[in-house]
């Protein structure tokens, strides 16, 4: 049994992965010279949910990022060490006062409709993105402007320590570049023309069945060796087809039979069995962080003491174990940022208030807030088993403490809509996408479902972003962490790793804040 583990739990292991995969030129040589590689093949991907839309500007759903990052490019990107690197922008300069960023675009890049990319497309895309959910409010008061055909500027009212980091972010809500005409014609509910500059182009979204992407033959890759999301991207198969397969046993059976080439989010209790199966390769990589969010616009959780009370009641490891089975797949972590990001961002603040597990004190706080035995509604989904099983344990723990809980279960797209309905719930459990830096966390986003809204949070967030360097911003991160554990917009449950499986005919697969299917080959 061939088994690989992409344990990207810290940057050192990312570097090890790159080393093990050897340099890009060797990979390219093997890709083109191996007579068994099927350059006209199709990679069939079984995904555990369906997106609500395919617009990366307005949704932070991870399936949108994991599909559409193959269709859209961004101005900037990251390498395997999380260094900011050029993508559609060939270079950039920052003014001495830190308020103006000038980007020079690559020339000769074309969209999938044949139109050449110019600064008017980039400006239209970035100005739409900055005002959408995807930017998480980081650039709310900024403006992107054209300078000439291939040059644009980002103008900021104040310096922004995380500007380049957020622009290079590639997970949910990434800053996709689209044609100006698509932006101008976009309805409020999301774009309906999916035209990018990436190595694959959009073909079809067949509702409840699949998303189909195909190779863009006129794609113009960068010349640098592939490294993380940076460098040369090649579509080494003709088609990618993402099938929506919410049932975990069906995904598992499909990868064993060869119906699917890649199965996302394999059940944790099935991982070892799959590992022992011929022709299957397991991949483990950082998934997301699990959070219990409170509705702060109506109901008991408008009161801070109620939120603090629930936070004190919960025993977090049991919740994580229910969803992720084995400690090698989950991590108790009080930080806003995931554990593998601690080399960049770490704070001890709030650690003493994490995973308290004191039901008696929690109930006292809840009663102080006015709780009088009413039933509280907790939302979850069965499309992601980890979230469902975690929600079941939360319900059990709260009911053991004397709190009545009604568990409501929805499919994933419906849940993503429900959590923005003010009168639909009291709490919801959700895995939150990896974020590029602390102030982009949903915990500090007043527009995120649950609606954290506090003047102190706004001041700290803006102070954090207004620093010139990460070093200057770190003390403010400590203050944001302290605020998180006092105001309690949500309970950080912990981090988790995902397990996905592939047929051993799939080679050179990588993960970096999402799956990567460019530069991946499939053998016949």
C-alpha positions as CSV (number, residue, x, y, z in Angstrom):
1,X,0.0,0.0,0.0
2,X,1.4,3.3,-1.0
3,X,0.7,5.9,1.7
4,X,1.6,9.6,1.8
5,X,0.8,12.1,4.5
6,X,1.0,15.8,3.8
7,X,1.3,16.8,7.5
8,X,1.3,20.5,6.8
9,X,1.0,21.3,10.5
10,X,3.9,23.7,10.5
11,X,6.0,25.4,7.8
12,X,9.0,23.1,8.3
13,X,6.9,20.2,7.1
14,X,5.7,22.2,4.1
15,X,9.4,22.6,3.2
16,X,10.0,18.9,3.7
17,X,7.2,18.2,1.3
18,X,8.6,20.5,-1.4
19,X,12.0,18.8,-1.0
20,X,10.5,15.3,-1.2
21,X,8.6,16.2,-4.4
22,X,12.0,17.4,-5.8
23,X,12.3,20.4,-8.0
24,X,9.8,21.6,-10.5
25,X,11.9,20.8,-13.5
26,X,12.2,17.2,-12.5
27,X,8.4,17.0,-12.0
28,X,7.8,18.5,-15.4
29,X,10.2,16.1,-17.0
30,X,8.5,13.1,-15.4
31,X,5.0,14.5,-16.3
32,X,5.9,14.8,-20.0
33,X,8.1,11.8,-20.4
34,X,6.1,9.1,-18.6
35,X,4.3,7.3,-21.3
36,X,1.5,6.2,-19.0
37,X,0.4,9.8,-18.2
38,X,-3.0,10.6,-19.7
39,X,-2.8,14.2,-20.8
40,X,-6.4,14.0,-22.1
41,X,-7.7,12.3,-19.0
42,X,-10.3,13.5,-16.4
43,X,-9.8,13.7,-12.6
44,X,-13.1,12.7,-11.0
45,X,-13.4,14.4,-7.5
46,X,-16.0,13.4,-4.9
47,X,-16.8,16.4,-2.7
48,X,-18.9,16.3,0.4
49,X,-21.0,19.4,-0.3
50,X,-22.3,21.7,-3.0
51,X,-21.6,25.5,-3.1
52,X,-24.4,28.0,-2.7
53,X,-22.8,30.1,-5.5
54,X,-19.6,30.0,-7.5
55,X,-18.6,33.6,-6.8
56,X,-15.5,33.8,-4.6
57,X,-16.0,37.5,-3.9
58,X,-19.3,37.0,-2.0
59,X,-18.9,33.6,-0.3
60,X,-16.2,32.2,1.9
61,X,-17.3,28.6,1.4
62,X,-14.3,26.3,1.0
63,X,-15.7,24.4,-1.9
64,X,-15.8,27.6,-4.0
65,X,-12.1,28.2,-3.2
66,X,-11.2,24.6,-3.9
67,X,-12.9,24.6,-7.3
68,X,-12.6,28.1,-8.6
69,X,-8.9,28.7,-7.6
70,X,-8.3,26.6,-10.8
71,X,-10.4,29.0,-12.8
72,X,-9.3,32.4,-11.4
73,X,-5.9,33.9,-10.7
74,X,-5.2,36.7,-8.2
75,X,-2.8,39.7,-8.3
76,X,-0.6,38.1,-5.7
77,X,-0.2,34.6,-4.3
78,X,2.0,32.6,-1.8
79,X,4.7,30.0,-2.0
80,X,5.1,27.0,0.2
81,X,6.6,29.0,3.0
82,X,3.7,31.5,2.9
83,X,5.9,34.3,1.4
84,X,3.9,36.7,-0.8
85,X,4.7,36.2,-4.4
86,X,3.6,37.7,-7.8
87,X,0.8,36.1,-9.8
88,X,-1.1,38.3,-12.3
89,X,0.9,41.2,-10.9
90,X,4.5,41.0,-12.1
91,X,5.8,43.5,-9.5
92,X,4.7,46.0,-6.9
93,X,6.0,49.0,-5.0
94,X,4.9,50.5,-1.7
95,X,5.1,54.2,-1.0
96,X,7.2,55.5,1.9
97,X,4.1,56.4,3.9
98,X,2.7,52.9,3.4
99,X,-0.6,54.2,1.9
100,X,-0.1,53.5,-1.8
101,X,0.6,50.2,-3.5
102,X,1.4,50.2,-7.2
103,X,1.0,46.9,-9.2
104,X,2.4,46.2,-12.6
105,X,0.4,43.5,-14.4
106,X,1.8,40.8,-16.6
107,X,1.2,41.6,-20.3
108,X,-0.3,39.1,-22.7
109,X,-2.5,37.3,-20.2
110,X,-5.9,36.4,-21.6
111,X,-9.2,35.6,-20.1
112,X,-11.1,32.4,-21.1
113,X,-13.2,34.4,-23.5
114,X,-10.0,35.5,-25.4
115,X,-9.9,39.1,-24.0
116,X,-6.5,40.4,-22.8
117,X,-6.3,41.2,-19.1
118,X,-5.7,44.9,-18.4
119,X,-5.8,47.2,-15.4
120,X,-9.5,48.1,-15.9
121,X,-10.4,44.4,-15.3
122,X,-8.2,44.2,-12.2
123,X,-9.6,47.5,-10.8
124,X,-13.2,46.5,-11.4
125,X,-12.6,43.1,-9.8
126,X,-10.7,44.5,-6.8
127,X,-13.2,47.3,-6.1
128,X,-16.0,44.7,-6.1
129,X,-14.1,42.3,-3.9
130,X,-13.1,44.9,-1.3
131,X,-16.7,45.7,-0.7
132,X,-17.8,42.0,-0.5
133,X,-17.7,39.4,2.2
134,X,-14.5,37.9,0.8
135,X,-12.3,40.9,1.8
136,X,-13.6,40.6,5.4
137,X,-13.6,44.4,5.6
138,X,-9.9,44.8,5.4
139,X,-10.0,47.2,2.5
140,X,-13.3,48.8,3.2
141,X,-12.0,52.4,3.0
142,X,-9.5,51.7,0.2
143,X,-9.8,52.3,-3.5
144,X,-8.2,50.6,-6.5
145,X,-7.5,52.9,-9.5
146,X,-6.1,52.5,-13.0
147,X,-2.8,54.2,-13.8
148,X,-2.3,52.9,-17.3
149,X,-3.2,49.8,-19.4
150,X,-1.1,47.5,-17.2
151,X,-0.7,49.5,-14.0
152,X,-3.1,50.0,-11.1
153,X,-2.8,51.5,-7.6
154,X,-4.3,50.6,-4.3
155,X,-4.8,53.8,-2.2
156,X,-5.3,53.4,1.5
157,X,-6.4,56.0,4.1
158,X,-3.8,54.6,6.5
159,X,-1.0,52.1,6.4
160,X,-2.1,48.5,6.5
161,X,0.2,45.9,7.9
162,X,-1.6,42.9,6.4
163,X,-2.4,44.4,2.9
164,X,-0.2,42.1,0.8
165,X,-1.0,39.0,3.0
166,X,-4.7,39.4,2.5
167,X,-4.4,40.1,-1.3
168,X,-2.4,36.9,-1.6
169,X,-4.9,34.8,0.3
170,X,-6.3,31.9,-1.7
171,X,-9.0,30.2,0.5
172,X,-12.6,31.2,1.0
173,X,-13.4,34.7,-0.4
174,X,-10.2,35.1,-2.4
175,X,-9.6,38.2,-4.6
176,X,-10.4,36.6,-8.0
177,X,-9.7,38.7,-11.1
178,X,-12.6,38.7,-13.7
179,X,-13.4,40.7,-16.8
180,X,-14.7,44.2,-16.2
181,X,-17.9,43.3,-18.2
182,X,-18.7,40.4,-15.9
183,X,-18.3,42.6,-12.8
184,X,-20.6,45.3,-14.4
185,X,-23.3,42.8,-15.2
186,X,-23.1,40.8,-12.0
187,X,-26.5,40.5,-10.2
188,X,-26.5,41.0,-6.4
189,X,-26.8,37.3,-5.7
190,X,-23.5,36.6,-7.5
191,X,-21.9,36.4,-10.9
192,X,-23.4,34.1,-13.5
193,X,-20.4,34.2,-16.0
194,X,-17.4,32.3,-14.7
195,X,-14.5,33.7,-16.7
196,X,-11.0,33.8,-15.3
197,X,-7.4,33.6,-16.5
198,X,-6.5,30.3,-14.8
199,X,-5.2,27.0,-16.2
200,X,-8.8,25.5,-16.2
201,X,-11.9,27.2,-17.5
202,X,-15.5,26.7,-16.4
203,X,-17.8,24.5,-18.5
204,X,-20.8,23.6,-16.4
205,X,-22.4,23.5,-13.0
206,X,-25.1,20.9,-13.0
207,X,-27.1,21.5,-9.8
208,X,-26.9,18.6,-7.3
209,X,-24.6,16.7,-9.6
210,X,-21.2,18.2,-10.5
211,X,-19.0,21.2,-11.5
212,X,-17.0,20.6,-14.7
213,X,-13.8,22.4,-15.6
214,X,-11.7,21.9,-18.7
215,X,-8.1,22.8,-19.7
216,X,-7.7,26.4,-21.1
217,X,-5.3,25.8,-24.0
218,X,-4.2,29.4,-24.2
219,X,-3.3,29.7,-20.6
220,X,-0.1,31.7,-20.1
221,X,1.8,30.3,-17.0
222,X,4.5,32.1,-15.1
223,X,8.0,30.9,-15.8
224,X,9.2,30.3,-12.2
225,X,9.4,26.8,-10.9
226,X,6.2,25.7,-9.1
227,X,6.3,26.3,-5.4
228,X,3.1,26.2,-3.4
229,X,0.6,28.4,-5.2
230,X,3.4,30.3,-6.9
231,X,5.1,29.7,-10.2
232,X,4.4,27.6,-13.2
233,X,0.9,26.1,-13.4
234,X,0.0,23.5,-16.0
235,X,-3.3,21.7,-16.7
236,X,-1.8,18.2,-17.1
237,X,-5.2,16.6,-17.4
238,X,-8.0,17.8,-19.8
239,X,-10.9,17.8,-17.3
240,X,-11.7,18.2,-13.6
241,X,-15.1,17.1,-12.5
242,X,-16.3,17.8,-9.0
243,X,-19.1,15.5,-8.0
244,X,-21.3,16.4,-5.0
245,X,-21.4,13.3,-2.8
246,X,-22.6,14.2,0.6
247,X,-22.8,10.6,1.8
248,X,-19.5,9.6,3.3
249,X,-19.9,5.9,2.6
250,X,-20.6,6.6,-1.0
251,X,-17.4,8.6,-1.3
252,X,-15.5,5.8,0.3
253,X,-17.0,3.2,-1.9
254,X,-16.3,5.3,-4.9
255,X,-12.6,5.7,-4.2
256,X,-12.2,2.0,-3.5
257,X,-14.0,1.0,-6.8
258,X,-12.1,3.6,-8.9
259,X,-15.3,5.5,-9.7
260,X,-13.6,8.6,-8.3
261,X,-10.0,9.5,-8.5
262,X,-10.0,11.7,-5.4
263,X,-12.4,11.7,-2.4
264,X,-12.5,14.8,-0.2
265,X,-13.1,14.5,3.6
266,X,-13.0,10.8,4.1
267,X,-14.6,9.7,7.4
268,X,-11.9,9.6,10.1
269,X,-12.9,6.1,11.3
270,X,-12.4,4.9,7.7
271,X,-8.9,6.3,7.2
272,X,-7.0,3.3,8.4
273,X,-9.0,0.9,6.4
274,X,-8.5,2.9,3.3
275,X,-4.8,3.1,4.1
276,X,-4.6,-0.7,3.9
277,X,-6.4,-0.9,0.5
278,X,-4.5,-1.5,-2.7
279,X,-4.4,1.4,-5.1
280,X,-5.4,4.1,-2.6
281,X,-3.3,6.9,-1.2
282,X,-4.3,8.9,1.9
283,X,-3.5,12.6,2.4
284,X,-3.7,14.4,5.7
285,X,-3.5,18.2,5.8
286,X,-4.8,21.2,7.8
287,X,-8.6,21.5,7.4
288,X,-10.1,24.4,9.3
289,X,-11.1,25.5,12.8
290,X,-14.4,24.5,14.4
291,X,-16.4,27.2,16.2
292,X,-19.7,27.5,18.0
293,X,-21.2,30.9,16.9
294,X,-23.9,32.8,18.8
295,X,-26.7,34.9,17.4
296,X,-26.1,38.3,18.9
297,X,-29.0,40.2,17.2
298,X,-31.8,38.5,19.0
299,X,-32.4,36.1,21.9
300,X,-30.5,35.3,25.1
301,X,-27.1,35.5,23.4
302,X,-27.4,39.2,23.0
303,X,-26.1,39.1,26.6
304,X,-22.4,38.6,27.0
305,X,-22.8,36.6,30.2
306,X,-24.9,34.0,28.4
307,X,-22.2,33.5,25.8
308,X,-19.6,33.3,28.6
309,X,-21.8,30.8,30.3
310,X,-22.0,28.4,27.4
311,X,-18.2,28.7,26.8
312,X,-17.6,27.7,30.4
313,X,-19.9,24.7,30.2
314,X,-18.3,22.9,27.3
315,X,-15.7,20.2,27.4
316,X,-14.0,20.8,24.1
317,X,-12.0,17.7,23.6
318,X,-15.1,15.5,23.6
319,X,-16.6,17.7,20.9
320,X,-13.5,17.3,18.8
321,X,-13.2,13.6,19.4
322,X,-16.8,13.0,18.3
323,X,-16.0,14.6,15.0
324,X,-12.4,13.7,14.3
325,X,-12.0,10.4,16.2
326,X,-8.3,10.4,16.9
327,X,-6.0,13.1,18.4
328,X,-3.8,13.0,15.3
329,X,-6.7,14.6,13.5
330,X,-7.6,17.4,16.0
331,X,-5.8,20.0,18.1
332,X,-6.9,21.9,21.2
333,X,-5.9,25.4,20.3
334,X,-7.1,28.6,21.9
335,X,-5.6,30.9,19.3
336,X,-7.6,32.6,16.6
337,X,-5.0,31.3,14.1
338,X,-4.5,27.6,13.4
339,X,-1.6,25.8,15.0
340,X,0.4,25.4,11.8
341,X,0.3,29.2,11.5
342,X,1.8,29.8,14.9
343,X,5.3,30.4,13.5
344,X,3.7,33.6,12.0
345,X,1.0,34.4,14.6
346,X,0.8,33.3,18.2
347,X,-0.6,34.7,21.4
348,X,-0.9,33.3,24.9
349,X,-3.8,35.7,25.6
350,X,-7.0,33.9,26.4
351,X,-5.4,30.6,27.1
352,X,-6.5,30.6,30.7
353,X,-10.2,31.0,29.6
354,X,-10.1,28.2,27.1
355,X,-11.7,24.8,27.7
356,X,-12.8,25.6,31.3
357,X,-15.4,22.8,31.5
358,X,-17.3,24.2,34.5
359,X,-21.0,23.5,33.9
360,X,-22.1,24.9,37.3
361,X,-20.4,28.3,36.8
362,X,-21.6,28.3,33.2
363,X,-25.3,27.8,34.2
364,X,-25.0,30.6,36.8
365,X,-23.8,33.0,34.2
366,X,-26.6,31.9,31.8
367,X,-29.2,32.5,34.5
368,X,-27.7,35.9,35.3
369,X,-28.3,36.8,31.6
370,X,-32.0,35.9,32.0
371,X,-32.2,32.3,30.9
372,X,-35.4,30.8,32.2
373,X,-35.5,27.3,30.7
374,X,-36.5,28.2,27.2
375,X,-35.4,25.9,24.3
376,X,-32.4,27.1,22.3
377,X,-31.9,26.3,18.7
378,X,-28.6,24.9,17.4
379,X,-28.1,24.6,13.7
380,X,-25.8,22.1,11.9
381,X,-25.5,19.9,8.8
382,X,-25.0,16.2,8.0
383,X,-23.1,17.1,4.8
384,X,-20.1,17.4,7.1
385,X,-20.2,14.5,9.6
386,X,-17.6,16.2,11.9
387,X,-19.9,19.2,12.3
388,X,-23.0,17.0,12.9
389,X,-21.3,14.8,15.5
390,X,-19.8,17.8,17.2
391,X,-23.2,19.5,17.4
392,X,-24.7,16.3,18.9
393,X,-22.1,16.4,21.7
394,X,-22.7,20.1,22.4
395,X,-26.4,19.4,22.7
396,X,-25.7,16.6,25.1
397,X,-23.3,18.7,27.3
398,X,-25.7,21.6,27.5
399,X,-28.7,19.4,28.3
400,X,-26.7,17.7,31.0
401,X,-26.2,21.1,32.5
402,X,-29.9,21.8,32.3
403,X,-30.1,23.8,29.1
404,X,-32.8,22.7,26.6
405,X,-31.5,22.5,23.0
406,X,-33.3,21.9,19.7
407,X,-30.9,20.6,17.1
408,X,-31.9,21.6,13.5
409,X,-30.2,19.9,10.6
410,X,-29.9,21.3,7.1
411,X,-28.0,20.5,3.9
412,X,-24.9,22.7,3.5
413,X,-26.2,25.3,1.0
414,X,-29.4,25.8,3.1
415,X,-27.4,26.1,6.3
416,X,-25.2,28.8,4.8
417,X,-28.3,30.8,4.2
418,X,-30.0,30.1,7.5
419,X,-27.1,31.4,9.6
420,X,-27.8,34.9,8.1
421,X,-31.4,34.8,9.2
422,X,-31.7,36.8,12.4
423,X,-34.7,34.9,13.8
424,X,-33.6,31.4,12.7
425,X,-31.3,30.2,15.5
426,X,-29.5,30.9,18.7
427,X,-26.3,29.0,17.9
428,X,-24.7,27.3,15.0
429,X,-21.6,25.0,14.8
430,X,-19.4,25.6,11.7
431,X,-15.9,24.9,10.5
432,X,-14.4,28.3,9.6
433,X,-12.1,28.6,6.6
434,X,-8.4,29.2,7.2
435,X,-7.7,33.0,7.3
436,X,-4.5,34.8,6.2
437,X,-4.1,36.9,9.3
438,X,-5.9,37.4,12.7
439,X,-8.1,40.5,11.8
440,X,-9.7,38.6,8.9
441,X,-11.1,36.0,11.3
442,X,-14.9,35.7,11.4
443,X,-14.6,36.3,15.2
444,X,-13.7,40.0,14.4
445,X,-16.0,40.5,11.4
446,X,-19.2,42.5,12.2
447,X,-20.8,41.3,8.9
448,X,-20.2,37.6,9.6
449,X,-23.2,35.5,10.6
450,X,-23.8,35.8,14.3
451,X,-22.8,39.5,14.0
452,X,-20.0,40.3,16.4
453,X,-20.5,44.1,16.9
454,X,-18.6,45.9,19.5
455,X,-16.8,49.3,19.4
456,X,-13.8,47.9,21.2
457,X,-13.4,45.2,18.6
458,X,-13.6,47.8,15.8
459,X,-10.9,49.9,17.4
460,X,-8.6,47.0,18.0
461,X,-9.1,45.6,14.5
462,X,-8.3,48.9,12.9
463,X,-5.3,49.5,15.2
464,X,-4.0,46.1,14.3
465,X,-4.4,46.7,10.6
466,X,-2.9,50.2,10.9
467,X,0.5,49.1,12.0
468,X,3.3,49.3,9.4
469,X,4.8,45.8,10.2
470,X,3.7,42.5,11.7
471,X,6.1,43.0,14.6
472,X,4.3,46.2,15.5
473,X,0.9,44.5,15.2
474,X,1.7,41.6,17.5
475,X,0.9,43.3,20.8
476,X,-2.5,44.3,19.3
477,X,-3.1,40.7,18.4
478,X,-2.8,39.9,22.2
479,X,-5.5,42.5,22.9
480,X,-7.7,41.0,20.2
481,X,-7.3,37.6,21.8
482,X,-8.2,39.0,25.2
483,X,-11.3,40.6,23.7
484,X,-12.3,37.3,22.1
485,X,-12.4,35.5,25.4
486,X,-14.3,38.3,27.2
487,X,-16.9,39.3,24.6
488,X,-17.1,35.7,23.3
489,X,-18.6,36.2,19.8
490,X,-18.0,32.5,19.4
491,X,-16.4,29.6,21.2
492,X,-13.2,28.4,19.5
493,X,-13.5,24.6,19.8
494,X,-10.2,23.6,18.1
495,X,-8.4,23.0,14.9
496,X,-8.7,19.9,12.8
497,X,-6.9,18.1,9.9
498,X,-8.7,16.6,6.9
499,X,-8.1,13.2,5.4
500,X,-8.7,12.8,1.7
501,X,-8.0,9.7,-0.4
502,X,-6.9,9.4,-4.0
503,X,-6.2,6.6,-6.4
504,X,-2.5,5.9,-6.8
505,X,-2.8,6.9,-10.5
506,X,-2.9,10.5,-9.3
507,X,0.6,12.0,-8.8
508,X,2.0,15.3,-7.7
509,X,-1.1,16.2,-5.7
510,X,-0.4,19.1,-3.3
511,X,-2.4,21.0,-0.7
512,X,-1.8,24.6,0.4
513,X,-4.9,26.3,2.0
514,X,-6.9,24.1,-0.4
515,X,-6.5,21.3,-2.9
516,X,-4.3,21.9,-6.0
517,X,-5.0,20.0,-9.2
518,X,-2.8,21.9,-11.6
519,X,0.6,20.2,-12.2
520,X,-1.2,16.9,-11.2
521,X,-1.0,13.9,-13.6
522,X,-3.2,10.9,-14.0
523,X,-1.8,7.6,-15.3
524,X,-3.8,5.4,-17.6
